[in-house]
Amino acid sequence: MGVRRLQPGVPAEVPRPALLGTAGGLPRRRRQVTDGRHGTDGSTETGTGADSSTGTDRGTGGTRTADDLRRLAEQAGRDLEDAPAEEILRWAAGTFGDRFCVTSSMEDAVVAHLASRVRPGVDVVFLDTGYHFPETIGTRDAVAAVMDVNVITLTPRQSVAEQDAEHGPRLHERDPDLCCALRKVAPLETGLAGYDAWATGLRRDESPTRADTPVVGWDARRGKVKVSPIARWTQEDVEAYVAEHGVLTNPLLTDGYASVGCAPCTRRVVEGEDARAGRWAGLGKTECGLHG
């Protein structure tokens, strides 16, 4: 897959732009991190571009009602089921403008790369839970430095130490659902406040819980349109796209990890296991709650 391996504990070296998904192979300007902002629940957002606000009118589509958005999602889900990923993202970017974002776990930058081709400078939202592998943070930093996207980092209201003081240490072992709710779900609720639609990298082949993922659907819990442009892709499709476009991926994917999440709750998988088997192993859990 042409992935550069990083040594654990060492920040990612930013790859040469020509190795990444940059339009026409040209390097992008390096983007600097701006000051963080606090959301309504105290979570923090940090952006790498000019617009890193939340809960504001981002322009196109800001006056649509929830019913309008739901109808748009339902119609697009039917119309775009067999459409290529770029066409799905072109529809989303054209329909929602600045009120559309991509979310990324920095397992890879495939959806961010696809979106940047149809909307340069698109917002890419990343949740920094405080438990990520160094390789994941390095991947985020490399994406922000060389791709034509605006990486926005969301952090929970509490640091890991503050959460330990309130709930006790290793909450992820004792109550993983609560830990995910505090460190992932709540910050995302705030981070998506200024958007009408968000894109994910969900694929139907990843696990039984994702087998029915629509390419465009209605996120009733958040009242937003949810776009999964590569839902119909297979792992082979992802690898082919990465190889063709030189897209940055998390180096852990070449080290036995099929799905990358928080370090304490992620293990390598063995041959024959599905991609999500390495997440929360032994805890009867395969989803963090962001997509449930």
N, C-alpha and C positions, 0 to 999 in steps of 0.2 A: 504493500500500500504506500511505500515511499514515506513512512512516518519517521521523524527524527526522535530517537530515544533520549529521554532526559534522566539524569541521575536523581534518585529520591533525595529530597531535602535541598536541592539546588534550584534556584529560580530558572525559569525557562530562558534560554537564549533565543532572542527573536530571530526566526528564520529569514533568509533573504526573500524579499517580496516575490521574486520570480518563481519561487517554489510554492507559493500560495495562490488562492483564487483571487487574482486581481485582474480587473478588466483589461484586456489587451496586453497582459503581462507587465503593465507599468506599475511602479511602486506607488503606494498611497502615502500621503503625508502622515507623519507621526502625530497622534492625537494625545493631548494632555488631559489628565484627570482634573475635573473641577471640584469645587467644594461640595461635600455631601449635604443632603437635605433630609429633614425628618418628616416622615409620613404621619398620618393621624394616629397610628398606633405606636409611634416612636421608632418605627423601623427607619433605616437610613438608606438613602439612594445616592449613589455617586455616578456621574456620567463622564464620558470622554469627549463629548461634543458640546455644542452651544446650548442645546435644549435638553435639560435633564430634569425638568419639573414634572410633578405628578398632580393629578386632580385638576388640571387646567384644560381650557379649550384649546386643542391642538389644531384647530382649523377644520378641514374637510370632515363633514359627517358629524360634527359636534352637537347638532340639534336633533338627531334621530332618537326616537323613543325605543324602549325595549321591544315593543311589538314590531316596530319597523325592522329592528336588527334581527329579531327571530325569523321574520318572514324572509329577509334577505338570506339568512343562513340556510333555511330550509330549501329555498329555491336554488341557491348556489350548490348545495349538497347534491341535488339532483342533476343540475346542468353540468357540473364539473367532475362528476364521479370518474369519468374515464379520461379526464384532461391531463396533460403533462404537468409536472410540479411547477414549472415556471409560469405556465398559464394560470394556474390556481393562485400563485403569488401575485401575478400581474393583476388579476381581478381584485384581490384583497388590497393591494397598494393603491390601485386606481379608485376603488370604492371608498376606502377609509382614510387615505392620505396620511397625515401626521398622527391620526388616531389608530394606527396599526403598528404593531411591534412584533418582533420575533423573541421567543424565549429560548435560552440555551443552557444546558447543563455543562457545556464545554467538553462533552464526550467527543464531539466533532463539531466542525463549523459548516456542515453541509447545507443546512437550511439557511443559515446566515449568508452563506455564499450565494445560494440561489436567490435569496431576497435582495441582496446587494446588486444583482445583475438587473433587476427590474426596478429597484428603488435605491439608488446609491445613497449612503448615509442613513439607512434605516436603523431605527433603535433596536438594539439587541440586549435583552434583559437577562441578567445573570444573578442567581441567588447565592451569595456567599454565606454559607451556614456556619462558618467557623470550624467546620470539621473536614474540609476538603483536602484531598491529596495535594502536595506541592505541584505535581504535574498538571492538575486541573487549573490551579491559579496561574501557572505558567502558560497554559494554553489560552486562558482568557486574556492575559497580558499581550501575547503574541497576536491574537485576533484583533485586539484594540489598536495595536501598533501598526499593522500593515493592511488590514482590510478596510474597505470603504463602508464602515458601519460605525454607529455610535453606541459603544458598549456602556450599559447602565448597570451598576452593581447595587443590588439590594442586600441589606444586612438586617438580622433580627433586632428587635428592641433590646434584648439582653445579650451580653457577651456570654460565651460558654461558662466563664467563671461565675457570672451573675446568675445564670440559670442553675448551675450546680449549687450555689448558695441557697436558692429558693426551693429547688426540687430535689436536691441531693445529686451526688456525682453519678455519671454513667446513666442518665435518664434514658438514653437510647437503648440500653439493655433491659431496663425495667418496664418502660412504657414507650416503645418506639413510636406509637401513634401520636402521643402527646409531644414527643420531641420533634417529630416532623411537622406537627401543627404549629409549634412555636417558631421553628427555625426555617420552615419553607412556606407553609400555607398562609400564615398571617402576613409575612412580608410581601408575598405575591399579591395578596388582596389589595394592599396599599399601592404596590408598584403598578398594577394594572388600572388604577383608578382613572387615569387620564386617557385611556384607550377604549375604543369600541370593539376592536378585534385583535386577537393575538395568534401567532403561529407557533406550532410545536413540531418536534421531530418524531412524534409517535408513528410507529409502524405496526401493521396488523400481524406481521410474522414474529414479533418480539415475544409475545406470550399470549395465552388464552384470554387474559383480561383485556387485551388490546385488539382482539380479532375483529371487532365490529367498528373500529374507529372510522368515522366518516372523514372525507377529505375536507369538508366544511360542515360544521355542526353548530348547535346552539348550546352554549355554556350557561345553563339555567341558573346555576348557583351564583355566578358573577354577573349575569345579564349581559354577556358579551358573545360575539361570534368567535368560534374557535376553529382555526385553520390548521389542518395537518397535511401539508402538500405532498409528503412522501409516504402517506399511509399505505399506499399500494406497493411501495418498493420492497424488495427483499434485501437481505444483507449483501448479496452479490451486486445488486444495483448500487448500493451505497459505496461498496469498494470500487466499483467501476467508475463512479462519478469522482471519487477521491483521486483515483489514479489519473483520470483524464484531465482534471482541472488542478491537480496539485493542492487539494484542499487540506488545511491543517487539521489533524486529529490528535486526540489525547494519546500520548505515548503508552499509557497503560493498556491500550487496546492491543498492543503488540507484546504484552507481558502476561497474557492469560486472562485478562479481564474482558468480559463481553459487554458489560454495562457498568458505567462508572458513576458512583454517587459519593456519599460521605465515607471517609476512610474507615471508621469503626464498623460500618454496616455493609461493607462491600468486600467480597472475596473473589478469587479467581474461580472460573467454572471449569468443569471437566467435559470431555467430549460427550456429546449426546444431550447435555443440558441446554435448556433454552436460555436466551440472553439474560433474562431477569432472575435466573436461579441463584446468581451470586449476590443478590440484594437481600438483606435481612435474613440470611440463611438460618434456619432453625426456629424462626420466630413466627412462621405462618403468615408472612406479609410479603407482598411483591410490589406494592405501590405506596408512594409516600403521601397520597391524598391530594396532590395537585390536579390529578386527572380523574379522581373518583367522584 
